[in-house]
């Protein structure tokens, strides 16, 4: 059984399918505690959940008629049953499935799934307080289906992101996004940093759902 904190249809607020409709399946619980976490409510052990099998989750997704699927959290990869769900979803060729993962969980066990989901993996920068938890092997395993997302709250964070991008040759290997910690750094500062360092192949990403709705709104 999987602990589903919420399931809803909205637009993708970020990533390569930003602006498109998607079904979001949010799981309870995360092994990290980032300073800027905007879904901390879903990480609490007493958060109400629906215990669902992989088949039940697939059935609910199918009922929506929406083909983009985002598995998020919490941390979706850090739970029993997620491999089964990923395999089940991969059998439906209509679906584009994206996993939002925090970068601390080894991806290798999931990459052998035929028609596997796209991995949108965070690299936790210094201001998150969680950089020590990063699984660096993951950066070697990503390919053109995947994305690395850097959430930056300071110029120091941007400098660290630049170092990681260069050290692991991420440009051309996968999509690379930088987004601001909401309220901590202006997007214009990120643009100026990108211009200064000629960061070709890097995409500035704003959290669209926080612009359309209240930044603290759930279920969007």
Secondary structure, DSSP 8 states (H G I E B T S, - for coil): -EEEEEEEEEE--SSTTTTSEEEEEEES--S---TT-S-GGGGSTTS--EEE-HHHHHHHHHHHT--EEEEESS-TTSSTTHHHHHHHHHT-TT-EEEEEE-S-S--GGGTTSTT--EEEEEE--GGGT-GGG--THHHHH--TT-EEEEEESSHHHHHHHHHHHHHTT-BTTBEEEEEE-TTTS-HHHHHHHHHHTT-TTEEE---HHHHHS-TT-S--
